[in-house]
């Protein structure tokens, strides 16, 4: 449709007298064709509307592909009769600003991407269920764990940690293992990794640690010298490096890796008795890894091999499954070990604190939309249910704040209204308004308490009754014991696995910008883990080990 623009003043006779003569007729025609029905009547049939399109209450119905039309529309629902060409002046003329559909289409495209996660940017999600297989009701009053046979819907997101959203899934990196349980008492987010420990024990160091792992702000290159330099100040990280530089540092795929809650939580029984707890996910298909040369081959063939494997396996009916186990410690016994049970750089020895089976998780459905259910899904360790509580784990305490805060930055203050994040049970509060609030609300009372609002407090749930005393102070924990467990893990490797581990450490310490001082400190740390390990590293690096 073209538009002709006249540049000369028209010399034709004025049409004003004729306009007044035709005005009554124009009004009659307008009333006949353009009138709107009263608000209390039902509109007549719309010839442009898809007859198979379901009716939608605009005040209550969330936008959904279930309301798709058979023809194109704008975001506001107006029909689009041409989605191929912009509105121009003539066939070759300039585009007109009034082409609202074009402007809307471009503006929407310009804003399709949201800020990627500062960590765990690359990931894949799947849905399924969790089923209780063993009675743990003596340990927790959590409703979804109340009895064997109880099933709870879940969605899981697996991820790499350090690297960007489009990075290969074959890089040496911890893997995220986050599970969202949609329980009858609200959501429970168990946000963990595929390794049972972490690099640091105090959240104060977390931003610096991530900066060290991330690319150099000047070159935008990830460089080993930055990592070596940072962790030369943190001997507690050696235990984590026995996982990262081990074969498990590159899982074969998401189906063949373990998951761990990493942090220490607290289970609360119905009578209020607390137990410290660690969570473990064990894949029924076993743990498998990629060696370095295999990772190069697989990554060179497909950067998304783990995502593809997860999706294809579920689509083929080969549903991945994990068993959930817990370790528990009586809260009164936490001082009976040579390590601090709240130290996230430590594991709990299974020969002393055995694994207890709880249930199984099966992923049997792929997500419907990657952006809606993978990019917009948001996890937070602060999201718990009655019967499960936090502990004084320093890293967990900082995660409680940081995760929710980063989701508000990434997705907005109402991110928990997004369908993938919203609870599936009834919920009610006075958290109103804010950016992108799309919850329909019609109540008049937005405060509490009120005699006009029947909403009341829920039944009181037990929380840890522990009395806390102490001085305000910034300090490290007393039972650091940084090297014992790292040495025990290294000695558990067979000789070939030990050699691969040593070579990866040597490669990291061989960065040209790693100084003699850095290498000496690292060898000192490894020597305190295991004397022979320190000697072998020193030999390969032509250094003398210092204890």
N, C-alpha and C positions, 0 to 999 in steps of 0.2 A: 504494500500500500504506500504510494508516494504522496508527497505533499509539495504543492507548488507555492513558492514564496514570491509575492509580487513586490518589486522594488519601486514601482512608479505609483503615483497617486491615481486612484481610479477616477475616470471621468463619466461613469455611468450615472443615470438618474438615481436619486435617493429612494430607498425602499421603505423608509420610515412610515409613510401614510399607509402602505399596504400591510405593514406589520400590525398596526393597531386594528386594522380591519380583520386580520386573520387570528388575532390573539385568542378570542373565545374558542375558536376551533382547535387551536393548538393545546389549550388547557384541557379540552374534552379528550383529545387523543392521549395526552399525557396521563390523565386520570385513568384511562382505560388500560393502558399498557404498563404503566410504571407504579401503580399504587401498591402499597404494602398492606397485608392483612393486619387487622388488629392483633395485639399481642396475646389476646386470650382465645384466638381461633387457630385452627390447624391450616398451615399453608397448603395450597393446591400443588399438584404435581409439577415438577420442574423438568421440562423436556431436555435440558442439558445434563441433568443428573444421571449418573449410572444407576439403572433400576435395581442392580444387585447390591448396591452400596448400603450398608446398614445405617439406620438412623443414629444420630449421635447427639447426646446432650452436651452442648458446648461448655456447660459449667462443671460437669462432673467427669467427662470422658477424657482420659489422657490421649494425646496423639499416638496413633498406632498404625502400622502397616495393614492392620485388619480393616481400616477404613479407606483403603486405597480406592481411587477412582479409576475408571477405564480410560480416562483422558488426563492430560497434563493440567495441573493447576499451579497457581502461585502458592506461597506459604500460607497465605490467608484464605486459600480455597477458591479463588477466582479462576475461571477457565482460561487456559492458554491455548490460543488457536494456532500459534506458530512458534515452535521451540527450536527452529533452525536458523532464523535470520533476525538480525537486529533491526529496529525501526530507524530508517534513514530518510533523508530528503532525496527522493529519486533513487534509482538503482545504485548510483555511485556516490551519492551525497553523504554528508557527515551524519553520524549517529545522533539521534535526539535524546536529550536528557530525560524526556518524559517517558522513555521506554523503561517503565518501572520493573518489568519482568527481567530485563537484561541486568539492570542495576542490582536487583535482589539476588539474581543468580551469581553474579560476580562477587558481591559482598559476602554471600554465604560461603562461596569457595575460599575467599580470602581468610575466612575465620574457621575453616574446617579443623585445623590442627590446634590442639591445646598444649600447654607446656608439658614436656615429657617429665616423668619422674626423675628426681635428682639421683636416685639409685633405683635399681630394679626396673629400668625403662623397658628392656626387652623381655617380653613374656607371652605366655599362652594360657588360656583358661579352658576349663571344662566343668560340666555339671554332673551331679550324681547324688548319692545318698550315703549316710553313715548309719550303721546298725550296731547297736550294743550286743555283744556276744557274751559278756561276763558281768556278773553283779559287782558293782562298785558303790552301791548305795550306802554302804557303811563308811565310805570315805567322803562322799559329796552328796549334797541335796540338789545338785543340778538336775532339772527336770528331764533334759534330753538323755541323761545317763541313768534314769530312774530304774530301769529293769532290762534284762536281756530281751531282744526282739524289737525294741523301740527303734524306729527309723527317723532320721532327720535329713531334710534336703540340704545339700551343700553345693558350693561352687569353689573351685580351687584355681589358683593362679600360680604357675611355675614361672621362674624368671632367672635371668642372669642378674648380677648385682651392679658391677661397675660400668659396663659398657653401654653404648648408646642404643636407641630403639632399633636401628637397622643393622646392628653388628652381628657377626656370625655367632651361632650358638655353640661353637666348638672352641671358644677361647677359654683359657684357664681362669676360672672365676668361681666363687661360691654361687650356688643356685638358691633362689628364693622358693619357699614351699609354704604358701599361705592358704588357709582353709577358712571359709566363712560358713558357719552353721546357722541355718534359719530355724531357730528353735521356737517353741511355744511361749517362751519367756524372753524373747528378743534374740538378736543376733549374738553370736560368739565368734570372734576372730582369733584364730590361732595362727600367729604370724611368725613363721620360722624359716630355717634354711636347710640345706642338705648336709650341713656339717654341724655337729652338736655343740661346738664352742665358738668363741668369737675372738677377734684380734685384741680388743681392749675391754676393760671392765668398768670404766667410768665414762658416762655419756658426755662429759665435758670435752673429751678428746674426739668425739665422733666427727664433727665437721672437719677437723684437721686431717683425720684419717682418710676421709673420703676425698679431700683435696689432694692428698698424697697419691692416692690410687688413680684419680682422674688425670686427664691430659695436662701437660705443662701449660699454664695460662699464656705463655709467650709463644710456644711453638705448636700448641694443640696436639702434642704427641704424648702418649703414655710412655713413661720412661722409668726403667728399673731403679736408677739412682735416687729418684725421689722417694720411692717406696722403701728402699734400703736405708736411706737417711732417716726417714720418719721412724721406722721401727727399730733403728739402733737405739732409740730412747725408750723402747717399750719391750722389755724382756718377756712380759706376760704374753706376748703374741706368738712365742715359739710353738706353743701347743697347736694353735690354729694353723701355723705354717706346716706342721706335720700332716695336716689334711690338704691344704691348698697345693703343696708341692708333691703330694702323693698322687697315685693314680686316680683317686676319687676326685681330683681337682678338675677333671673333664668327664662328666657322666656320659654314658653312651646316648642316653636320651632321658626324657622326664619320667618315663615309665619304670626305668631301671635305677632309680636313685632313692635313697632314704630321705626322710624328713625329720626334723627335730624342732621342738618348741624353743630350743636354745636357752631362753631365760627360765628362771625358777618362778613358778606360780604357787598359789596356795589353794588347796581343796578344803572346803568347809562342810562338815557333816551337818545333819539336821539338828543335832544337839550342840552345834557350835564348835566342835573340836577341829583344829586346823592341822593339816599335813602339807609340808612342802612337796612340790610335785614337778617332775620333768616329763615331757611328752615325747614319744618316739613313734615315727611312722616307718614300717618295714614293708617293702614291696614284695608281693607274693611271687613275682617273676624273678626275683633276685636282683642283686646289685651288679651292674656291669659298667665298665668305663672305657674310654678311648685313650690309647697311648698317644704320645705326641705326634708320631708320623701318621697314625690313623686319623687323628683330628685334622691334620693338614689336608689329607685326602678327602675326608667327608665334608669339611668346610669349603673346600674348593669346588665340590660338586653341588652343594646346596647350603646356603647360609642359614636356612630355616629348617634344618633337618629334624630338630627335636619337636618343633611345632607341627611339622608335617607328620611325623611319626605318631604323635598324640592324636591328631585329628583323624588320620587314616585308620588307626587301630580302633578307635571308638566307632567310626563309620562302618567298619567291617564286623563289628560285634565282638571284637577282642577287647573287652573292657578291663582297663587297668584297675588293680586292687591293692590296697595297703592295709596292714593290720596295725591297730593303734595299741601301744603299750605305754604304761606309766611306771615311773619310779617314785616312791614316796618316802619321806622322812618325817617322823614325829617332830613337830616344831620345837619340842623341848630338847631334842637330841642334836641340834645343828652344830653344837660345839664339840661333838665327839669324834671329829675327823681331823686329819692333818691338812685339810683344805677347807675353805669357806664354801658351804653349799650355795651361797648366793653369788659366788664368783663365776661369771659367765665364761671365763677362760678355762674352766675345769669341767670334766665329766664326773658323773657319780659312778664309781666302780660297780659293775654289775654283779661281781662276786660278793660284794658287801650289801648292795642295795639292788636286789633282783628286779627284773622286768616283770610287770603284771599285765596280763592281757585285758583289754577293755572292749574292743570292737573292731569293725572292719569298715573301710570306705571303698566304694565302687564308683568309678566315673563311667557313666553309661549314656551320656548325651553331650554332643558338641554344642557350643554356644551358637546362638542365632545370628549375632552381629558382633564382629570383632571390636569395633569402637565402643559400642554400648556396654559390652560385658567383659571386655579386657582392658581397654584404655580408661574407661570410666569407673571400673570397679575400684573400690577404696578399702583398704584394710587398716586396722588400728589396734594395737595390743590393749588399748584402754577399753575396748568393747568386749565386755564380759557379761556373764549371766549369774544369777544367784547360785551359790555353791562353788563358784570359782572366783578367786580373788588374786590380787597382785601379791608380790613379796617385796622385800626391801632391796632386791637386786638393783644396783645403781644404774645399770644400763637399761633395765626395764622401766625404772622410774622416769628416765628421760624419754624413752620411746613413747610412753603414755601421752606426753604432750606433743612430741615432735610429729608423730604420724598424722594425727588429726589436723595439726596446723598446716602441714604440707598439702593435705587434701583440700583444705579450705583455700589455699593459694591456687592449687591446680584446677579445682572443679567449682569453687565457690562455697559460700557459707551454708548452702542448702544441699550439699553433695549427698547427704543421707536420704534425700527424697528421690534420688535417681533410682529407677526400679531395681537395678542390680544390687544396690546398697540398702534399700528400704527393708525393714523387717516385714515378715509375712504374717505376723500376729497383730492383733489390735494394739494400737498405741495412741497416746494422747498426752499433749503438753501444751504449754503456752509459748512455744518458740515460733514467733510470727515473722512474716515479711522477709526482707533481705533480697539480694539479687537472685533471680531465677527461682523464686518460690512459686511452684505450680501446684501446691496442694489446695484443693477446694475447701474453704472454711466458711461457715455461715453463722458461727456462734457470736453472741454479743459480749460475752464475758471472756476477757483475755488476761485475767489475773487470778491469783489464788491466795487465800481461800475466798469462796463466795457462796452465799446461800441460794444463788440462782443457778449454780453449776453443781450437778450431783457428783462430779468426779471427786474421788477421795484418794488418800494415800493407799498404796498397795500394802499387803501384809509385810511386816518387818522380816527381813532375811538376816541370817547370822553373818557376821563379819569377824575377822580375827580379833580376839579379845585382848591381845597382847598390849601390855603397858610399855611405852617407850620413854626412856630417860636418857639424858646425855647433854653434852655441851655443843654449842654451835662450833663446827670446825671443818676445815678442808684438809683431808689427809687420805693416805692410802690405807688399805685394809692390813690387818696384822698378819694374817696367814697368806702371804703371797705365794710361796712355794711354786715359783714360776717354771721350774724345769723338770720336776719329777715325772709328771704325766707325759710330757713331750718325749722324754727319754724312753719311757715304757712303750709308748706307741711305736717309736722308731725301731726298738728291739723286737717288736712283734712282726715286723716285715721279714719276708724271706730275703736272701742275699740279692737276688735280681731286683726286687722291689726297692731294697735299700740303695742299690746302685743308681737306679733311676731317680730316686729322691735326691741323692747327693748331687747328681748331674744338674738337676733343676736349680738347686741352691747355688751351685757353682755358676751356672748361666746368669742368675740374677746378680751375683756378686762380681761378675766379670764386666759389667757395664763400665765403659771408659771413664765415666765421671764418678764412679764409686772410688773413694779414697782408701789408702792403706789403713787409716783409722777406722773407717766403716767396716772393712773386712775383718780387722782384728777384733772389733766389738762383736760382730756376728759370730765369728769362730769361738770367741769366749763364751757366748751364750750357748752355742751348740755343744761345746765341750762340757758345760755344766749339765746339759741334758744327757749326753753320753760321750765318754772320753774318746772312744774309738771314732765316733762320728766327727768330733772336732779334729782329730788327727788326720782323718781322710780328707776333710775339707781343706785343711791347712796344706796338706801335701799337694793337692790338685791346684791350689792357688799359690803355691810356693811361699807359704807363710809359716811362721812358728806359732803353734797354739799357745794362748795365754789363759790360764784358768782364773 
